[in-house]
Amino acid sequence: MDERHATSRQKKARLDSSRILHAVVLLKTPPSSTGNGGSRPDRSKRQAAVDEIRASASKALAAIDEILAQFDGRRISDAPTALGTIVVETNAEGIAALSKSEHVKAVMQDQPVSRVS
């Protein structure tokens, strides 16, 4: 058994099921149809790509909200970011359910950013 997986499982087992966690959810989106053919796209093409990602990711929000409701969680983000991410809060079981969703590419712990000296 992989040591990393064992540690992850132990950490999950220690989490209190009622403890609220914040997570960044990366939603699955299809590859952008506004490919640039190797050259840097202009502003309008970049904006079109961002709009396409947001629209695609937005289609999954109802399913995500349904999962969160089952575990007394909620979506903190009003809409997906340009990268197709949203921030949620839920318990450990909600995080596990999200990670199994067909609409989710990855779930990451929402951590504060600190300065490196």
Secondary structure, DSSP 8 states (H G I E B T S, - for coil): --HHHHHHHHHHHHS-TT--EEEEEEE-----S---TTS---HHHHHHHHHHHHHHHHTTHHHHHHHHHHTT-EE--SS--TTSEEEEEE-HHHHHHHHHSTTEEEEEE--------
